[in-house]
């Protein structure tokens, strides 16, 4: 399976055009958007663009995506909101958690973070792909190269379940991929001129990641 993963689109038309072009070039089986699809307002036009993409789109909300988007996702036929859902594509299970609350030196997935992580953990296993906007605390989450700003609850979930792959964004400065125990973490944000990541994942073996 080939996954095209992006985050932090922030409603920018040039980024949406680049996503469409990369789908044409790399022919992924699915597009995953790990939050911050929009920029606080008028999400309809952006969601319509993704609904017209030539591959299925799996998405979670980030901190710049309005809460009402959770109702709007279900009005589109090509976008699947995977917040606390397990969606299977080509035998691979995807599980997501929406939301992020930035606070000084760390991030929270939501006000009821512990409950959210417990529900997500019940859906995950070691072969799953986990999607959240915020990275795990201590992995691909450094702000200005100095301060960790990820979520400790996400770290604990990964440490406990060790899903095969985690896709995230949020921290624009720490783009890339890294190992966290047995989990391969990919921060696929589109900050600057970045274009996300292409991930090839087989039934066995480690994912192969190409940062664009």
Steps between C-alpha positions, in 0.01 A plus 500: 500500500615851424391785729536869425502683834476875553415738783470876549349584163344811657260552208780615270407444138863448393531213751176342380622525140829337603317217673298437186814503286680258733205262491534497123876443518525243782162321462426437870219272610378746763557861609527561876468854640627525858320821594504876437321453171348848518580827671219564750229613257309410185597131490244407235705607198807312625307183579342510155849501347597189695169332424595525132840333546544181291578284808319441828583760767533419872514803730512626856457855628786711628504817709406729207203286395163602643311250714200521266710337230433168671138523382600625157737211431207261480337699220781409260529167321878487454613622845494276806536665839683236702470653845470201736423275204682204353492501122644213298652560157668213316525305824668786691321657800509877546397657833489874569445758771389853413592824674799676651527766768839675496617597847847622603770237440254222419178417320180331607278301267194634681361598838408135568834376373525194725157374395577558133823304521330211677237481225762521227713236670205257499489528119873470437731203474864458399414475130287817496575847369425776751425856389496806726586862439751535781816288509594297806692693763873465437479383137492740202353769723775755558407868471785721374724200545497524880168430671287187479135589441330170418238313699601283794172311472581409139847387614347277764256348253778419253722363775218271615357380167795550263299536179695440184480857373392841632424800276498852647584865433450817707866574578616651172866520601542127562403351164625148431474142624645314798461188709321505834549148632342271241291783351610696194390864551464733202451876544362580156419871538496724192669798662735695275534323165453149636260265328433225755613138482454191287494185710511150355381241747494125449347225712835442666811713546551866580326773302707672231469878530577763236478857628403732216 
